[in-house]
Structure formats: structure tokens, C-alpha cells
């Protein structure tokens, strides 16, 4: 678990391949998942950037283990935070939400945990829900992105969910992402030319150069 504090200016320093780009792109994934019309729990093309080829690529070591994403707002009011735990489901090649926790200060506003492992592949999964004087075991809960919808929950709890989501959206508006001055590698390419001499001003021939070396010179 890592917490990244975003200040007016945040500088990320690390070796090549250490994960700097992943951290820099995280606000795009979160903002998209909290938007009014998200495409699934996470959008692999959030912000017009290709974050991964498949959902499995998002997970460390491409494993079936659960992973969590969340956000915290700190300030003069009690801290407001949510954390959503997801799991990659190989049968459907998709992400399923295992649990969700919304907290304010030191108190839990809502906690929802999947009612059984078989529910991960269900089109209408049920969750064990607790929060704000409300307890339902199990209860169908729908998600929009990483956040649950308030339908079917008690009035007060539903209102707090809607209010919290608006605050998270306000704190993380859609970011603008300026990428590096280099070409993104494609997933397919033509037969490389022989004896390539120029890499290209944006590194666009890097894959061709590597393929030429591997194919013809080992």
C-alpha cells in the first residue's frame, strides 16, 4: 500500500522502468472512474492514453490477486476517503469489485464486501453492507466506475454517498496529460528494414531497430 500526496507541484524521480509513468497516469484512471459515465470499473483508455493492453496488465506480476485504488481528501473538514478493491476475473476477462469502503475522519460511512466468491462473475452481484445505521446481508449493489450507486440504500446513507462522490469529483477534475516526447510502441509492425541507421526524432523506429537486430544478427 502506498499513499501519494499531490501538492501544487509534485516531482516524481526514479530509474527507467521503475513505475514513474504509472504513478503519473493514476489521476487519469481515478478521474475517469469517478466521472458521470465511466466505462466499467477502470477504463484502459482513460484520458486518451493507453494504460494497458488488458486489465490483467494492471496487476503486479499479472496475478489474480486483488488490488485496491482509492483517494483521500484532507483539509479543514474531517478527511474523506474511499478505497475500492478489485479482482481480475479470468473467466470473463474483466474486473470485478470485491469491496468498497467510504470513511469520514475515523468513522466508516459505508462498507460493502462481496457476499461470496461466486458473486464475482454475477451480472448482479450482492454485497454485505454496513454503514450509518444500515445493515443488509446480502444486498444487491450496483457500481458506476469505482463508486457504488445510492439506489436501494437508506435515504441518509444514499445522500452521503452522492455528496461524497461530488466532493471527490470536485477534488479531482479531469486531468490534462502531457506525454513524453517519444513514440508509443505499437502492437504490430511490418518487416523491418535492413541496417537501420536512424532511430527517429521521437524514437519511433526503436521497435524496428530491435527487430532488425534480433532477426538478422541475433
C-alpha positions as CSV (number, residue, x, y, z in Angstrom):
1,X,0.0,0.0,0.0
2,X,1.3,3.4,-1.0
3,X,-0.1,6.9,-0.4
4,X,1.0,9.6,-2.9
5,X,0.5,13.1,-1.7
6,X,-0.4,15.5,-4.5
7,X,0.9,19.1,-3.8
8,X,0.7,22.1,-6.1
9,X,3.9,20.7,-7.7
10,X,4.8,17.1,-7.3
11,X,8.0,15.7,-8.8
12,X,8.4,12.0,-9.4
13,X,12.0,10.8,-9.6
14,X,13.1,7.2,-10.4
15,X,15.1,4.9,-12.7
16,X,13.8,3.9,-16.1
17,X,11.1,1.2,-15.7
18,X,10.6,1.9,-12.0
19,X,6.9,3.0,-12.5
20,X,7.0,6.8,-12.7
21,X,4.6,6.8,-15.7
22,X,2.1,4.6,-13.8
23,X,2.0,7.0,-10.9
24,X,1.7,10.0,-13.2
25,X,-1.2,8.4,-15.1
26,X,-3.1,7.3,-11.9
27,X,-5.1,10.6,-11.7
28,X,-6.4,9.9,-15.2
29,X,-7.7,6.4,-14.2
30,X,-9.2,7.7,-11.0
31,X,-10.9,10.7,-12.6
32,X,-12.3,8.6,-15.3
33,X,-13.6,6.0,-12.8
34,X,-15.4,8.8,-10.8
35,X,-16.9,10.5,-13.9
36,X,-20.6,10.6,-14.6
37,X,-20.4,7.9,-17.3
38,X,-17.4,5.6,-16.7
39,X,-16.7,2.6,-18.9
40,X,-16.5,-0.2,-16.4
41,X,-14.6,0.0,-13.1
42,X,-11.5,1.2,-14.9
43,X,-11.0,2.5,-18.5
44,X,-7.8,1.3,-20.1
45,X,-8.0,4.3,-22.5
46,X,-8.8,6.9,-19.8
47,X,-7.7,10.4,-20.8
48,X,-6.9,9.2,-24.3
49,X,-3.8,7.3,-23.0
50,X,-3.4,3.5,-23.4
51,X,-2.7,2.4,-19.9
52,X,-2.5,-1.3,-20.6
53,X,-3.4,-3.9,-23.3
54,X,-5.6,-5.9,-20.9
55,X,-6.9,-5.5,-17.4
56,X,-4.5,-8.2,-16.3
57,X,-1.6,-5.9,-17.1
58,X,-2.7,-3.5,-14.4
59,X,-1.9,-6.0,-11.7
60,X,1.5,-6.7,-10.2
61,X,3.0,-9.9,-11.7
62,X,-0.2,-10.3,-13.8
63,X,-1.7,-12.3,-10.9
64,X,-5.3,-13.0,-9.9
65,X,-4.7,-11.3,-6.6
66,X,-7.0,-8.4,-5.5
67,X,-5.7,-4.8,-5.7
68,X,-7.0,-1.5,-4.4
69,X,-7.4,2.0,-5.6
70,X,-8.7,5.0,-3.7
71,X,-8.5,8.6,-2.9
72,X,-8.3,10.8,0.2
73,X,-9.3,14.5,0.6
74,X,-7.6,16.3,3.5
75,X,-8.2,19.8,4.8
76,X,-10.1,21.7,7.4
77,X,-13.1,19.3,7.4
78,X,-12.8,15.7,8.5
79,X,-10.7,13.7,6.0
80,X,-12.9,12.0,3.4
81,X,-11.6,8.8,1.8
82,X,-12.7,5.8,-0.3
83,X,-11.0,2.6,-1.3
84,X,-12.2,0.1,-3.8
85,X,-10.8,-3.4,-4.1
86,X,-10.9,-5.1,-7.5
87,X,-10.0,-8.6,-8.7
88,X,-9.3,-9.7,-12.3
89,X,-11.8,-12.5,-13.3
90,X,-10.2,-14.7,-15.9
91,X,-13.5,-16.4,-17.0
92,X,-14.9,-13.1,-18.2
93,X,-11.6,-11.2,-18.8
94,X,-12.9,-8.4,-16.7
95,X,-12.6,-6.6,-13.4
96,X,-15.0,-7.3,-10.5
97,X,-15.4,-5.2,-7.4
98,X,-14.7,-7.1,-4.2
99,X,-15.2,-4.4,-1.6
100,X,-15.7,-0.7,-1.1
101,X,-15.1,1.4,2.0
102,X,-16.1,5.1,2.4
103,X,-14.8,6.8,5.6
104,X,-15.0,10.2,7.1
105,X,-12.5,11.0,9.7
106,X,-12.2,7.9,11.9
107,X,-15.7,6.6,11.2
108,X,-16.8,4.3,8.4
109,X,-19.7,5.7,6.4
110,X,-20.2,2.6,4.2
111,X,-18.5,-0.8,3.9
112,X,-19.6,-3.3,1.3
113,X,-18.0,-6.7,0.8
114,X,-18.9,-9.2,-1.9
115,X,-21.2,-11.8,-0.3
116,X,-19.4,-14.8,-1.9
117,X,-16.6,-15.6,-4.4
118,X,-19.2,-16.9,-6.9
119,X,-20.7,-13.4,-7.0
120,X,-17.6,-12.1,-8.8
121,X,-18.9,-13.5,-12.1
122,X,-22.5,-12.5,-11.5
123,X,-24.1,-9.8,-13.6
124,X,-26.0,-8.6,-10.4
125,X,-23.6,-9.2,-7.6
126,X,-24.7,-9.0,-3.9
127,X,-22.7,-7.4,-1.1
128,X,-22.8,-7.5,2.7
129,X,-23.4,-3.8,3.5
130,X,-22.9,-1.9,6.8
131,X,-23.0,1.8,7.5
132,X,-24.7,4.7,9.1
133,X,-27.2,2.6,11.0
134,X,-27.9,0.5,7.9
135,X,-27.1,-3.2,7.6
136,X,-28.2,-5.6,4.9
137,X,-26.9,-9.1,4.4
138,X,-26.7,-9.6,1.4
139,X,-27.9,-6.7,-0.8
140,X,-27.6,-6.1,-4.5
141,X,-25.3,-3.1,-5.1
142,X,-24.5,-1.5,-8.4
143,X,-21.3,0.4,-9.2
144,X,-20.6,3.2,-11.5
145,X,-16.9,3.1,-12.1
146,X,-15.3,2.7,-8.6
147,X,-18.2,4.2,-6.7
148,X,-21.5,2.5,-5.7
149,X,-24.8,3.9,-6.8
150,X,-27.1,5.0,-4.0
151,X,-30.2,3.1,-5.4
152,X,-31.7,0.8,-2.8
153,X,-29.9,2.2,0.2
154,X,-31.5,4.1,3.1
155,X,-32.2,7.8,2.5
156,X,-29.5,9.2,4.7
157,X,-26.8,6.8,3.5
158,X,-27.7,7.4,-0.1
159,X,-27.4,11.1,0.4
160,X,-24.0,10.8,2.0
161,X,-22.8,8.6,-1.0
162,X,-24.0,11.2,-3.5
163,X,-22.4,14.1,-1.5
164,X,-19.1,12.3,-1.2
165,X,-18.9,11.4,-4.9
166,X,-19.5,15.1,-5.7
167,X,-16.6,16.1,-3.4
168,X,-14.2,13.6,-5.0
169,X,-15.1,14.8,-8.5
170,X,-14.5,18.4,-7.4
171,X,-11.2,17.5,-5.9
172,X,-10.0,15.6,-9.0
173,X,-11.3,17.2,-12.2
174,X,-10.4,15.6,-15.5
175,X,-6.6,16.0,-15.7
176,X,-4.7,17.0,-18.9
177,X,-1.9,14.6,-19.6
178,X,1.2,15.7,-21.5
179,X,3.2,12.6,-22.6
180,X,6.9,12.2,-23.2
181,X,8.5,13.3,-26.5
182,X,8.8,9.7,-27.7
183,X,6.6,7.5,-29.9
184,X,4.4,4.9,-28.2
185,X,5.3,1.3,-29.4
186,X,2.6,-0.4,-31.5
187,X,1.5,-4.0,-31.0
188,X,2.3,-5.0,-34.6
189,X,4.7,-3.9,-37.2
190,X,5.9,-4.6,-40.8
191,X,9.1,-6.5,-41.6
192,X,11.9,-4.2,-40.5
193,X,14.3,-2.6,-43.0
194,X,17.9,-3.8,-43.1
195,X,20.8,-2.0,-41.4
196,X,18.7,0.8,-39.8
197,X,20.8,3.9,-39.1
198,X,18.3,6.4,-37.7
199,X,16.2,5.9,-34.6
200,X,13.9,8.8,-35.5
201,X,13.4,12.2,-33.7
202,X,10.8,10.7,-31.3
203,X,12.3,7.2,-31.1
204,X,9.6,5.9,-33.5
205,X,11.9,3.3,-35.1
206,X,13.1,1.7,-31.8
207,X,11.0,-1.4,-32.3
208,X,12.1,-1.8,-35.9
209,X,15.7,-1.4,-34.9
210,X,15.4,-4.0,-32.2
211,X,13.6,-6.4,-34.5
212,X,16.2,-6.0,-37.3
213,X,19.0,-6.8,-34.8
214,X,17.2,-9.8,-33.4
215,X,16.1,-11.2,-36.8
216,X,19.4,-10.7,-38.7
217,X,22.2,-10.5,-36.2
218,X,20.9,-12.2,-33.1
